[in-house]
């Protein structure tokens, strides 16, 4: 049998009730539940190596979690509006959050430090995925 903390793949489900549930898919069972700080979860992303999960909130909160243990790693400064999209760099050292007002922030995964911030226009927003 596999240890629940290390079995893969894992499914992370965010809901409007503010909870983030973590499910093992092989076998299908609930691994745990997180109550991220802030308002309900609006989006999320998993690093390419599968080790870190980024969660964005409707209140602009951004938090990182260890994917194997569901332990909170860091919380970054709030976006001004709801986080609409998140992504990791290919090497997993940076993550980006985009808010509904077009603010793009890039942070270091290691400590959540802000590396870069810019504002995108409405025309540019359609290109952000």
N, C-alpha and C positions, 0 to 999 in steps of 0.2 A: 504494500500500500504506500501511497505517496504522502509526504508530510504536507499538511494544508498550507503552511507558510511558503512552500516552494513549488507547489503544483502549478502547471501551466497548461493551456492558456487561461487567462483570468479576464473576466468581464467587469468593467466598472460602469455603474448605472447611476446617473445623477437625476434627482427629481425636484419638482417644484416645492416639495415639502422641506427642502434643505438637506436631505440625507444623500449620502453617496454610498451605495451598496456595492460590495465586492463579492463576486461570485466565481467559484471555480467552475470550469466547464467540463472537466474530465476528472473525476465524476462531477455531475451537476449538483452542487450544493453551495449554500451561502457561506462565504469565508468570513465576512465581517461587515460592519457598517461604520461609516464615519459621519460625523456631524461637523462639516467644514465651517469655519467661522464665517459670519456674514449671512446674507440672504441666500435663497435657493441657488443651486448650481445652474449655470447657463451654458457652459461648454467645458471641454477638457481635451487633453492630448496625452499621448504616451510617448516617451523617448524611444528612439530607434532601437536601443538595446533592451527595451522593456523594463528598465530598472526604476524609472521615475514617472509619476503621473502628475500632470499639472491640471489644476481645477480653477475655473473662473466662475465668479458669482454675479448674480444680478445686481449686487450692490457695488460692484467694481473690485471685489476681493480677488486675490490671486494667491494660491497656495500650492506647494509641492509636497508629494507624498512618496515614500518608499513603496514601490509596487509589490515587493515580496512580503512586507510586514504591515503595510497600511499606516506606518508611522509618519507623522507630519515632519517634514524636513525644514521647511522655511515658509515664511509668508512675506510677500512683497507689498510695497505700498499700493494703496488702492488706486484703481483707475477712477476717473471722474464719473464715468457712467458704466452701465452693464458691460461685462466682458463678452464679446461676440465671437471671438476666435482665438485659438492658442496654437502654438507650434514650437517644436524643438529644432535646434540646428542639427545637421547630420552627425556631427561628432558628439552631440549631447551636452555640450558645455554651456549653451545659451538656450533661453526660451523667450518667445515673444508672446505678448498679449495685445489684442486689438479691442478697443471699446466701441460702442455704437456711435460715439461722436467722432470717430476716426483717429483717436490717439493710439499710436503704436509705441509700445515700450519693449525694450529688449533687456533682459536680466541675465546675470550669471546663475547657473544652476547651483553652484557650490554654496553661495551665501545669499542669493536673491538680490545682490547689488545691481542697481540700475546702470546699464552700459550706454544706452542710447534711447532717445525719445524724439518722436516727430508726429506731425499731424498730417493725415492724408485727406485729399479732397473727395467729394462724392463720386467723381469719375474714377478715381483710383480705387475706391472701396470695392467696386465690382470685380477688380482683379485680385483681391486678397482672398486666399483660400486656406 
